[in-house]
Amino acid sequence: MEISDKPANYGWKILLSMAILLLIVVFSVQNSTDTPVKLWFWEGSAPLVLLFVICFMLGLSFTLILIWPISKHSKRKSKLIKELENRVEILEQKLINKDNTNP
């Protein structure tokens, strides 16, 4: 029996990735026309697909920046919970040991 680094369901992930890549390529080709862009006092033009990608990346970045403190707080809480559970377990063991020694 040989041990492999690849997961057992590796094939369908490749197919799914290729299908998504194909959709992205088709979307990019179909939306490559220049679109006028206005931002306050600046005017210019850019490919529509580039604008979509930039807007997506900005939205993703802002979302991650907003979620990061919540995630950090959550990790701190779960660490505290584990520590308190360990303390409770130790105290329960001490109580059981004390009960066993006193008849």
GUVEX-666013 format. One line per 10 residues: number of its first residue (from 1); their letters; for each residue x, z, y of N, C-alpha, C. Coordinates in pm, 1 decimal. Each point is the difference from the previous one (the first is absolute). Example, Ala and Ser with C-alpha at 12.3 -4.5 7.8 and 13.67 -1.06 7.14 Angstrom:
<rs>
1) as) 1319.0:780.0:-569.0:-89.0:0.0:119.0:90.0:0.0:120.0 | -35.0:-72.0:105.0:82.0:6.0:119.0:-77.0:73.0:109.0
</rs>
This chain:
<rs>
1) meisdkpany) 83.9:0.0:-117.8:-83.9:0.0:117.8:88.2:0.0:123.9 | -28.7:-91.6:91.0:80.6:-15.0:119.3:-72.0:61.3:119.9 | 72.4:70.3:84.0:-57.4:58.8:119.2:20.0:-97.1:115.7 | -107.8:-28.3:71.8:4.4:-95.2:110.4:-27.5:70.9:131.6 | 65.3:-49.1:105.1:-24.3:54.4:133.2:-129.3:-54.7:60.1 | -48.4:-112.9:-52.7:-120.6:-62.3:53.2:-123.8:74.0:-48.3 | -98.5:17.2:89.0:-125.2:59.7:-45.5:-71.9:-92.0:-97.8 | -88.1:55.7:-77.3:-70.0:-77.2:-102.5:-89.7:-107.9:59.5 | -57.1:24.0:117.6:-92.3:-94.8:61.2:66.5:-76.6:114.8 | 120.9:-42.6:-20.4:79.8:-65.5:103.5:-50.1:-140.6:29.3
11) gwkillsmai) -52.4:-72.0:-98.4:-40.4:-139.7:13.9:-112.7:-20.7:98.8 | -104.0:81.4:-8.1:-113.6:-20.7:89.0:35.3:33.3:143.6 | 96.3:90.1:20.6:43.6:32.9:135.9:70.6:-119.5:64.5 | 78.1:-71.8:-78.9:67.0:-119.8:51.5:-103.7:-105.5:36.2 | -98.6:-19.9:-87.6:-104.5:-97.8:27.7:-80.1:37.5:124.2 | -32.9:126.1:14.4:-73.3:45.7:117.3:82.2:-20.2:126.6 | 128.8:32.1:-6.5:89.1:-19.1:115.0:10.0:-146.6:38.3 | 9.9:-87.3:-98.9:8.3:-143.3:28.1:-130.2:-52.2:60.4 | -113.7:49.2:-47.3:-128.8:-42.1:55.2:-13.8:44.6:145.2 | 40.6:122.4:30.2:-5.3:49.8:137.5:95.0:-79.3:88.3
21) lllivvfsvq) 118.8:-30.5:-51.2:96.4:-80.0:76.2:-55.9:-139.0:28.7 | -66.8:-59.5:-98.4:-61.3:-130.8:19.9:-108.1:6.0:108.0 | -82.0:104.7:-2.1:-102.1:17.0:103.9:63.3:14.5:138.6 | 109.2:73.5:8.9:68.8:17.2:128.6:55.4:-133.0:49.5 | 59.5:-78.1:-89.3:54.1:-130.2:39.0:-111.5:-92.3:47.2 | -110.9:-7.4:-73.5:-113.1:-85.3:39.5:-54.9:46.1:134.6 | -16.0:129.9:18.8:-48.6:55.2:126.6:94.2:-37.0:114.2 | 130.6:10.8:-24.2:99.2:-30.5:104.3:-4.1:-147.2:38.5 | -9.4:-88.1:-97.5:-1.8:-143.5:28.1:-127.2:-38.7:75.5 | -112.8:58.0:-40.0:-126.4:-35.5:63.4:-13.7:59.1:141.1
31) nstdtpvklw) 73.7:104.3:31.9:-11.9:65.7:129.7:130.4:-7.3:79.5 | 67.3:-113.8:-7.2:128.5:-12.5:68.8:-13.2:-61.9:138.9 | -122.4:-27.2:45.1:-18.3:-59.8:131.7:32.7:101.2:109.4 | 53.5:-51.1:110.4:31.4:87.4:112.4:-127.6:47.9:67.3 | 1.0:124.8:37.6:-114.1:62.8:64.6:45.8:60.0:132.0 | -76.3:-17.8:107.4:39.7:62.6:126.4:-9.5:151.9:-8.7 | 98.0:67.5:55.5:6.7:145.8:-3.3:16.3:49.7:143.1 | -82.6:96.2:38.2:10.8:61.7:131.9:15.0:149.8:-18.5 | 98.8:58.5:64.9:20.6:144.1:-3.7:34.9:44.2:141.4 | -91.2:66.3:65.9:9.2:39.0:140.1:39.1:-118.6:87.7
41) fwegsaplvl) 125.2:-4.3:44.3:43.2:-107.1:90.5:75.0:-111.1:-72.2 | 18.8:14.7:-128.9:77.7:-98.0:-76.6:-94.6:-94.6:-71.8 | 35.0:-125.6:-1.0:-75.8:-100.8:-73.9:96.3:-82.4:-83.2 | -41.5:-36.4:-118.2:82.8:-81.1:-87.3:-83.2:-52.3:-115.4 | 68.7:-56.2:-96.7:-69.9:-45.2:-120.0:84.1:34.9:-122.0 | -70.2:22.7:-109.0:67.2:37.2:-124.8:-86.6:-47.1:-116.3 | 61.3:-22.5:-115.7:-80.2:-36.3:-117.9:-98.2:112.5:-35.1 | -118.7:-38.8:-37.3:-104.3:96.8:-30.9:41.0:94.3:-112.5 | 64.1:-52.8:-101.5:40.7:83.3:-113.2:102.5:104.4:44.6 | 86.7:-35.9:94.2:98.0:96.2:51.4:-70.8:112.7:74.8
51) lfvicfmlgl) -101.9:-35.1:76.2:-77.0:102.9:69.5:-68.6:93.6:-98.6 | -55.2:-54.8:-108.2:-62.8:83.6:-103.1:101.4:96.2:-62.0 | 115.9:-52.1:-31.9:103.7:83.7:-63.6:45.9:109.4:95.3 | 21.6:-34.3:127.1:43.9:99.3:98.3:-106.5:108.2:17.9 | -125.4:-41.2:12.6:-108.3:98.1:15.0:-12.0:89.2:-123.4 | 14.5:-57.4:-118.0:-5.5:78.8:-123.6:113.4:101.7:-4.6 | 120.8:-44.6:33.4:115.6:90.4:-3.9:-12.7:111.5:104.2 | -49.8:-33.4:118.7:-20.7:103.5:101.8:-104.6:101.4:-45.6 | -109.3:-47.9:-56.0:-103.1:91.0:-50.8:51.8:89.1:-111.1 | 77.6:-59.0:-90.5:58.7:77.3:-109.3:96.5:105.4:53.2
61) sftliliwpi) 82.1:-38.4:97.5:96.9:93.8:58.1:-70.4:116.6:67.8 | -101.6:-29.4:81.7:-71.7:107.3:67.4:-70.7:91.5:-99.8 | -55.6:-56.8:-103.7:-66.9:80.4:-102.0:99.1:93.0:-69.5 | 116.6:-52.3:-36.1:101.3:83.3:-66.1:49.9:110.2:92.6 | 14.7:-32.2:128.8:44.1:101.5:96.5:-104.7:110.0:11.8 | -128.0:-36.2:-3.3:-105.7:100.4:10.4:-15.2:80.8:-128.0 | 21.9:-60.7:-114.5:-18.3:68.6:-128.3:119.5:88.4:-35.2 | 118.6:-31.5:48.8:121.7:71.8:-40.5:-9.2:150.5:21.9 | -43.4:48.1:118.4:-8.3:147.3:14.9:-99.6:63.4:-96.1 | -110.0:-68.4:-28.1:-99.6:53.2:-93.4:61.1:10.4:-139.3
71) skhskrkskl) 74.2:-101.2:-39.7:64.5:-0.9:-131.1:103.3:112.2:-10.1 | 76.8:17.5:106.2:102.5:105.5:1.2:-65.6:136.9:-12.3 | -110.6:20.2:73.0:-73.1:126.5:-5.7:-56.3:22.8:-139.6 | -51.3:-105.5:-61.4:-57.3:9.8:-133.7:106.9:37.4:-102.9 | 118.7:-58.6:12.3:108.4:33.6:-92.5:39.2:146.5:15.1 | 3.8:47.5:125.2:34.4:139.8:24.3:-104.5:92.1:-62.1 | -127.9:-36.8:11.5:-107.1:80.5:-58.1:9.8:3.9:-151.7 | 25.7:-114.5:-62.4:6.5:-1.1:-146.2:120.9:79.7:-49.3 | 109.8:-0.7:75.8:117.2:80.8:-37.8:-34.9:147.8:9.2 | -72.5:39.2:105.1:-41.6:139.2:15.3:-94.9:40.9:-111.8
81) ikelenrvei) -91.5:-87.5:-36.6:-93.9:29.5:-108.5:74.5:21.9:-130.6 | 98.0:-86.0:-30.4:78.1:17.5:-123.1:75.2:131.9:2.1 | 56.2:34.9:115.3:73.2:125.3:10.8:-92.8:118.9:-22.5 | -118.5:-4.4:58.3:-95.9:109.2:-18.1:-49.4:7.6:-144.1 | -20.3:-115.0:-64.6:-39.9:-0.3:-141.0:108.1:63.5:-86.5 | 126.3:-28.7:30.5:110.1:61.9:-75.4:1.2:150.9:20.6 | -24.2:45.4:122.9:-4.6:143.8:26.4:-113.0:66.0:-77.9 | -117.1:-62.3:-1.7:-114.7:54.4:-73.9:33.7:8.9:-148.5 | 63.5:-103.7:-53.3:37.2:0.4:-141.4:97.2:113.9:-31.1 | 97.7:20.8:86.9:97.1:108.4:-20.4:-70.1:135.2:4.1
91) leqklinkdn) -89.9:18.0:97.3:-72.0:126.7:11.0:-92.7:22.1:-120.0 | -62.0:-105.4:-51.1:-84.0:12.7:-119.1:83.6:41.9:-119.9 | 118.9:-59.0:-13.8:87.9:36.5:-110.7:42.3:147.1:10.7 | 31.4:44.4:122.5:37.8:140.2:19.6:-116.5:92.6:-35.7 | -121.6:-40.7:37.8:-117.5:81.0:-30.1:-25.2:6.3:-150.2 | 14.7:-112.3:-68.9:-17.5:-1.9:-145.4:105.4:87.1:-67.1 | 125.0:-11.4:44.0:108.1:80.8:-57.5:-23.5:148.4:23.7 | -52.1:34.8:118.7:-27.0:140.3:32.7:-112.5:52.9:-87.7 | -105.3:-82.6:-22.0:-111.5:41.7:-85.6:43.5:19.1:-143.8 | 92.6:-85.1:-46.9:48.0:11.1:-138.7:87.6:121.9:-21.0
101) tnp) 68.7:47.4:102.0:87.9:114.2:-15.9:-75.1:131.9:13.7 | -115.6:3.0:67.2:-81.1:122.0:14.5:-117.6:-2.8:-98.8 | 4.1:88.6:-100.7:-109.6:1.0:-99.1:-125.4:65.5:49.6
</rs>
